[in-house]
């Protein structure tokens, strides 16, 4: 991890001390930014280091959220146990589908993951156990700290995701992923088990994404297929990566916070056209700094 990444890590650690100084509104904004940062960092493992764009990785967000909700509602499991179950289920699903799906490349892979997201969304909308289109209501958390619990859960997940990215960036595992990204055929020729490493990368991304979905489900207390399999969330993940810097340790984190701050500011100032202005700003940022605000240092 470079010295600049250590500075960003220090800033992330400092966020743990921030809540007493935040209003309820700012606490929600920072919590949302941490959620997006954890998702962007998860996506960075697959896209930034492995070179595979999973447009439909929100499928695992939805699976993690729904599995957590069903386990809490039907089995009356405590939230930590249900969250663990939802996270594991997301990882198992990724592990099962990765070998055939990861044999596809570039836009074929991206379209396949998007199709997976749409298919799972439709499946959830038509199953009785998931509440169908009506969704699932979860109990409101009334324990110590109130909704501050979710701030720290997303903070911890973002910290773990950041450290995973830092490990991947400098480890043998990461070098294998980078070799696949640069030239998969050459990597195979050099003896890299590309199917294995791509499967591990895909599964790791799914585990983080599924865990974020489980936390999110309990945070908002009501979920439905539209909210848990929202393609807009996939777009925001990719935008955060592009703005921050694909394939960097700190870029996804900074990009997520910048995107969330700009989005919230525009929403408050221009509620009717904030989406249009945000889109134009993102286009300008990508055109001016195509490699993102955080380059390799």
Secondary structure as the mmCIF struct_conf table of DSSP 4:
data_model
#
loop_
_struct_conf.conf_type_id
_struct_conf.id
_struct_conf.beg_label_comp_id
_struct_conf.beg_label_asym_id
_struct_conf.beg_label_seq_id
_struct_conf.end_label_comp_id
_struct_conf.end_label_asym_id
_struct_conf.end_label_seq_id
HELX_RH_AL_P HELX_RH_AL_P1 UNK A 3 UNK A 14
HELX_RH_3T_P HELX_RH_3T_P1 UNK A 15 UNK A 17
TURN_TY1_P TURN_TY1_P1 UNK A 18 UNK A 18
HELX_RH_3T_P HELX_RH_3T_P2 UNK A 19 UNK A 21
HELX_RH_AL_P HELX_RH_AL_P2 UNK A 24 UNK A 44
HELX_RH_PI_P HELX_RH_PI_P1 UNK A 45 UNK A 49
TURN_TY1_P TURN_TY1_P2 UNK A 50 UNK A 50
TURN_TY1_P TURN_TY1_P3 UNK A 55 UNK A 57
HELX_RH_AL_P HELX_RH_AL_P3 UNK A 58 UNK A 74
BEND BEND1 UNK A 75 UNK A 75
HELX_RH_AL_P HELX_RH_AL_P4 UNK A 79 UNK A 101
TURN_TY1_P TURN_TY1_P4 UNK A 102 UNK A 103
BEND BEND2 UNK A 104 UNK A 104
HELX_RH_AL_P HELX_RH_AL_P5 UNK A 106 UNK A 125
TURN_TY1_P TURN_TY1_P5 UNK A 126 UNK A 126
TURN_TY1_P TURN_TY1_P6 UNK A 128 UNK A 131
HELX_RH_3T_P HELX_RH_3T_P3 UNK A 132 UNK A 134
STRN STRN1 UNK A 136 UNK A 137
HELX_LH_PP_P HELX_LH_PP_P1 UNK A 139 UNK A 141
BEND BEND3 UNK A 143 UNK A 143
TURN_TY1_P TURN_TY1_P7 UNK A 144 UNK A 147
HELX_RH_AL_P HELX_RH_AL_P6 UNK A 148 UNK A 170
BEND BEND4 UNK A 171 UNK A 171
HELX_RH_AL_P HELX_RH_AL_P7 UNK A 172 UNK A 182
HELX_RH_AL_P HELX_RH_AL_P8 UNK A 184 UNK A 189
TURN_TY1_P TURN_TY1_P8 UNK A 190 UNK A 191
HELX_RH_AL_P HELX_RH_AL_P9 UNK A 194 UNK A 220
BEND BEND5 UNK A 221 UNK A 221
STRN STRN2 UNK A 222 UNK A 223
HELX_RH_AL_P HELX_RH_AL_P10 UNK A 225 UNK A 228
TURN_TY1_P TURN_TY1_P9 UNK A 229 UNK A 229
HELX_RH_AL_P HELX_RH_AL_P11 UNK A 231 UNK A 244
TURN_TY1_P TURN_TY1_P10 UNK A 246 UNK A 247
TURN_TY1_P TURN_TY1_P11 UNK A 249 UNK A 250
HELX_RH_AL_P HELX_RH_AL_P12 UNK A 251 UNK A 269
TURN_TY1_P TURN_TY1_P12 UNK A 271 UNK A 273
HELX_RH_AL_P HELX_RH_AL_P13 UNK A 274 UNK A 288
BEND BEND6 UNK A 289 UNK A 289
TURN_TY1_P TURN_TY1_P13 UNK A 290 UNK A 291
BEND BEND7 UNK A 293 UNK A 294
#
